[in-house]
């Protein structure tokens, strides 16, 4: 009875529809079907969960209307941040007009600002708003284009390095720093 009553409320609230990706507690997946008593979720790795509505709890619907994806990019400390912002904006606008992504984009990729001064460089915060499911492939293409643009403009994408003091250098000087990169 608990499952049926809960199911009626999920249906009345229009909490999810067949084909939408939802998560609830430890369950997540695409809704394949539902009845008055349970919902069937297909996990992205394949397993099918049948969850009684009475156990479902709060539902996060990740397929409705729009989604905003925020991510970070780290640049070297000597980077001209305004110039980097303009490159990010230009590439975001180009991707928003790309026929492959145009129908997904609600707000193009753009820089929000400096997130923090990180251990290896300045961390820039970037965001994009798309229809659900549209950001993944576009973000990958963005990273490729941004890497190329940064390389062409001499903007460093830093990576961890270790400096060891107190070793003898190959030229015989003592206490010369030795740089090791992973």
Secondary structure, 3 states (H helix, E strand, C coil): CHHHHHHHHHHHCCCCCCCCEEEECCEEEEEEEECCCEEEEECCCCCEEEEEHHHHCCCEECCCCCEEEEEEEEECCCCCHHHHHHHHHHHHHHHHHCCCCCCCEEEEEEEEEEEEECCCCEEEEEEEEECCCCHHHHHHHHHHHHHHHHHHHCCCCCCCEEEECCCCCCCCCCCCCEEEEC
